[in-house]
Amino acid sequence: MSDKDKNLQTIIDCGVVAIVRVGSTQEAVDVCMAVARGGVKPIEVTMTVPGAIDAIKEFKGAVKEQVLVGAGTVLDPETARACILAGAEFIVSPTLNLEVIEVCRRYSKIVIPGTFTPTEILAAWEAGADIVKVFPASVGGPRYLKDILGPLPQVKLCPTGGVNLETTPEFIKAGAVAVAAGTSLVDKKAVSEKNWDFITETAGKFCEAVRQAREK
């Protein structure tokens, strides 16, 4: 099994991707460590974080193999390549950019492009997406995911936007291979107070929600 296949399995097995949007490189590293302690291994550092590429490099060096470091809000192939060279193992976009998918395939990295309509979802899958992000998932909810998977059961979907502890089990039951959560997992108040234990505890609750939903 290739490293990419192992990493993809890590995302699917965990079922949760943490989206980290914070104000500094140090905060990103602290938050990522807290999330990892709670059991969420796939961690997406968004490009909206100041010095995000440096944060990816620093975090990657700090955690070694303990977690899976990815980059989010990647809008173009140049940024995707820079993130990959900094150590990102997976690339997430809010929109569908076929050149981003192409770069990730060239470097054998996981790519999770953002889509919403059935046409976009299938286009992303046919272009080589490993998982297809449905964003904003709050618009259609779990029912929308279930409806999409009716005619497109082969596509691996990851809802983003509107994902919290209450909706996570519903999205998993609807057929999502994983969910991606931002502020509902990385609480802004906890970050400002440096309450890392709270974030660790929340991450654990997300993992448990996925596990229980899969057992039912």
Order of alpha helices (4+ residues) and beta strands (2+ residues): alpha-beta-alpha-beta-alpha-beta-alpha-beta-alpha-beta-beta-alpha-beta-alpha-beta-alpha-beta-alpha-alpha
